[in-house]
Amino acid sequence: MMFTVLGASGFIGSALTKYLKNKGADVFSPERNYAPENNKSLGHVIYCIGLTADFRTRPLDTINSHVCLLTRFLSESNYTSFTYLSSARVYAGLQDTNENAVLRADPTDPDHLYNLTKMTGEAACHALAGIKARIVRLSNVVGLDRSSPNFIFSLIRDAVDAHALRMSSAQESEKDYILLEDVVRSIHAISQSAHSGVYNIASGININNAEIVNIIKARTGCAVEWKADAPAIRYPIIKNKLLQREFGIKPRTIRDALPQLIESFKKER
C-alpha cells in the first residue's frame, strides 16, 4: 500500500514514516521543496507539515504551512485519501470537545493565529478533498525526542541535566497528553478508513502539573521550585470515543509511560 508523508523530517512525520515502513508499506517521503504533481499517484497522503510552539514568532510560516502549501497539495495532487494533522487546541474555550462541536476563535488575539490556521486547513480539506479528507485533531504529543521543545520533555531534560525544575505554571494546571506511539498507529488506521471526517487523537484524561512533577522528581531526585501565584490553566478533557469505537484504539495516559521516557532519556545522556 502506498503512503506519502509530507513533513517526514519532523517529530511526528519521522516516527510515522518509520512505523509505516515497519508495517511493510511503500512510503514516499519527499523533500521540503517537493512540488505537487497531478500525474503522480501519492496514495494515502498524510500531511504532517506545521508549526507548534514557535507559531507566535513565525506567523507567516504558520499561515504558509497550515494553509497555503496545504491547499496546493489538496488541489494539485492525485491521492486516494488525504489526512491532515490538526490540533485539539481548536477546542480552546469550549466545554464540548466532540468532533462535531462548533469551533470559535478571536482573530484579534495573536495567540489564536494557530487555531485559526488549523481551522482554515480543516475547511480546505473538506472543500477540496471532500470524501477523501480525514482530519485528526491531536492532543499534546509526547515521545522520546531529545530536541523536542514540548513541555513534558523540557521538564525531563531539566531534571536530568540541571537536576532542578523551576515551574512557572501552577501545580493545578492540567491538560491531555498523548503518546507518540499511539498517535502513529491511530493516524495509520484513520488514513485507510472507509469513512471521511474528523477524529480526536487524545488520551481522554487530563493530568496536572503536580502529578507530572512528582513522577519526574521520584525518578531523578531533582529539586523543584514552584512560582508563587502562578495561574492555574485547565484545558477541557478531549473526547476520544470515536477513535475507540471505530478503530478499537484506547490510548495510554502519560502517567503510564513517563517513568520509561525518563529512564530512556537518562540512558542516552
C-alpha positions in Angstrom: 0.0 0.0 0.0 1.3 3.4 -1.0 1.6 6.3 1.6 3.1 9.8 1.1 4.2 11.5 4.3 4.6 15.3 3.9 6.8 16.7 6.6 8.6 13.3 7.1 11.6 15.0 8.8 9.5 16.4 11.7 8.8 14.9 15.1 5.6 13.1 14.1 6.4 12.7 10.4 9.6 10.8 11.1 8.0 8.5 13.6 5.1 7.8 11.3 7.4 7.1 8.3 9.4 4.5 10.4 6.1 2.9 11.7 4.7 2.6 8.1 7.9 1.1 6.8 7.9 -1.4 9.6 4.4 -2.4 8.6 5.7 -3.1 5.1 4.2 -0.1 3.4 5.6 1.7 0.4 6.4 5.1 1.7 7.2 8.2 -0.3 8.9 10.9 1.9 9.6 13.9 -0.4 12.0 16.7 0.5 10.7 20.1 1.7 10.9 21.7 -1.8 8.8 19.0 -3.4 6.2 20.4 -5.7 2.9 18.5 -6.2 2.3 16.7 -9.5 -1.1 15.8 -10.8 0.2 12.9 -12.9 1.8 11.1 -9.9 -0.3 9.0 -7.6 0.6 9.7 -3.9 -1.7 7.0 -2.4 -2.7 7.8 1.1 -1.3 11.3 1.8 -0.6 12.3 5.4 0.1 16.0 5.9 2.4 16.5 8.9 3.8 19.9 7.9 3.2 22.6 10.5 4.5 24.6 13.4 3.9 24.3 17.1 5.5 26.3 19.9 7.1 28.8 17.6 4.0 30.0 15.8 3.9 33.3 17.6 7.4 34.3 16.3 6.8 32.9 12.8 3.3 33.9 11.8 3.9 33.9 8.1 5.4 30.4 8.2 2.4 29.3 10.2 0.0 30.5 7.6 2.0 29.1 4.7 2.4 25.6 6.2 -1.1 25.2 7.7 -3.0 26.7 4.8 -1.1 27.9 1.6 1.1 24.8 1.0 -1.7 22.6 2.1 -4.1 23.9 -0.5 -1.5 23.3 -3.2 -1.3 19.6 -2.4 -5.0 19.3 -2.0 -5.8 20.9 -5.4 -2.7 19.8 -7.4 -2.1 16.2 -6.3 -3.6 12.8 -7.1 -4.4 10.8 -3.9 -6.5 8.0 -2.5 -7.1 9.8 0.8 -5.7 13.0 2.4 -5.1 13.1 6.2 -4.5 16.5 7.7 -2.9 16.8 11.2 -4.8 19.5 13.0 -4.8 20.1 16.8 -7.1 19.7 19.8 -6.2 23.3 20.6 -9.1 24.3 18.4 -11.3 23.4 21.4 -9.9 26.2 23.5 -12.6 27.9 25.5 -15.2 25.2 24.7 -16.8 22.7 27.0 -17.9 20.5 24.1 -14.9 18.6 22.7 -16.8 16.1 20.5 -15.6 16.1 16.9 -18.8 17.8 15.7 -18.6 20.7 18.1 -18.9 24.2 16.6 -15.5 25.9 17.0 -14.7 29.5 17.7 -11.7 31.8 17.7 -10.8 35.5 18.0 -8.9 36.9 15.0 -7.8 39.9 17.0 -5.9 37.7 19.5 -2.4 36.8 18.3 -2.5 33.6 20.3 -5.4 32.4 18.2 -3.5 32.5 14.9 -2.6 28.9 15.4 -6.2 27.8 15.9 -7.5 29.9 13.1 -5.0 28.5 10.6 -5.7 24.9 11.7 -9.4 25.6 11.3 -8.8 27.0 7.8 -6.7 24.0 6.9 -9.5 21.7 8.1 -12.1 23.7 6.0 -9.8 23.5 2.9 -9.6 19.7 3.3 -13.4 19.4 3.4 -13.8 21.7 0.5 -11.1 20.4 -1.8 -10.8 16.7 -0.9 -14.4 16.0 0.0 -14.9 12.4 1.0 -11.2 11.7 0.7 -10.4 14.0 3.6 -9.6 12.8 7.1 -8.9 15.3 9.9 -7.1 14.3 13.0 -7.1 16.7 16.0 -4.0 15.9 18.0 -3.6 16.4 21.7 -0.2 17.3 23.2 2.1 14.6 21.7 4.9 13.2 23.9 7.7 10.9 22.7 11.4 10.3 23.1 12.9 13.3 21.3 15.9 14.9 22.8 15.5 18.1 20.8 11.7 18.4 21.4 10.6 21.8 22.8 7.4 20.4 24.3 6.5 20.9 28.0 7.0 17.3 29.2 10.3 16.8 27.5 11.7 20.1 28.6 10.9 19.1 32.2 12.7 15.7 31.8 15.7 17.4 30.2 16.0 20.0 33.0 15.5 17.4 35.7 18.2 15.1 34.3 20.7 17.7 33.1 20.2 20.6 35.6 18.8 18.5 38.5 16.2 21.2 39.1 12.8 22.2 37.9 11.6 25.8 38.1 7.9 25.8 37.4 6.3 28.9 36.1 2.8 27.4 35.9 0.6 26.3 38.8 0.5 22.8 40.2 -3.2 22.6 39.4 -2.7 23.4 35.7 -3.8 20.4 33.6 -4.1 19.1 30.0 -4.3 16.0 27.9 -1.2 14.3 26.7 -1.0 11.6 24.0 2.0 9.2 23.4 3.7 9.3 20.1 3.3 5.5 19.6 -0.5 5.8 20.0 -0.5 8.8 17.6 1.2 7.0 14.7 -0.9 3.8 14.9 -4.1 5.9 15.1 -3.1 8.0 12.0 -2.3 4.8 10.1 -5.7 3.4 10.9 -7.6 6.6 10.1 -5.8 7.3 6.8 -7.1 3.9 5.5 -10.6 4.3 6.9 -13.5 4.0 4.5 -15.1 6.9 6.3 -14.1 10.6 5.9 -14.4 13.0 8.8 -12.8 14.4 12.0 -11.2 12.3 14.7 -9.7 13.3 18.1 -6.4 11.6 19.0 -6.1 12.1 22.7 -5.8 10.0 25.9 -9.2 11.4 27.1 -7.7 12.0 30.5 -6.1 15.2 31.9 -3.1 15.1 34.1 -2.0 18.1 36.3 1.5 19.5 36.7 1.8 18.3 40.3 1.5 14.7 39.3 3.9 15.0 36.4 6.5 16.7 38.5 6.1 14.2 41.3 6.8 11.3 38.9 9.9 13.1 37.5 11.2 14.0 40.9 10.8 10.4 42.1 12.9 9.2 39.1 15.6 11.9 39.1 15.8 13.3 42.6 15.7 16.8 41.2 14.8 19.9 43.2 11.5 21.6 42.4 10.6 25.3 42.8 7.0 26.5 42.1 6.3 30.1 41.2 4.1 31.7 43.7 0.7 32.8 42.5 1.1 31.2 39.1 -2.2 31.0 37.2 -3.9 27.6 37.0 -4.7 26.8 33.4 -7.1 23.9 32.8 -7.8 22.6 29.3 -11.0 20.8 28.5 -11.0 17.0 28.5 -10.7 15.8 24.9 -13.3 13.2 23.9 -11.8 10.1 22.2 -14.8 7.8 22.0 -14.9 7.9 18.2 -11.3 6.7 18.0 -12.1 3.8 20.3 -15.4 2.9 18.7 -14.3 2.9 15.1 -10.7 1.6 15.4 -10.6 -0.1 18.8 -7.7 2.1 19.9 -7.6 3.1 23.6 -4.6 5.3 24.1 -2.5 5.1 27.2 -2.1 8.1 29.6 1.2 9.9 30.1 1.4 8.6 33.7 1.8 5.1 32.3 4.8 5.9 30.1 6.5 8.8 31.9 8.8 6.6 34.0 10.0 4.8 30.9 10.6 8.0 29.0 12.7 9.4 31.9 14.8 6.2 32.1 15.3 6.1 28.3 16.4 9.8 28.3 18.9 9.1 31.1 20.4 6.2 29.2 21.0 8.5 26.2 22.9 11.1 28.1 
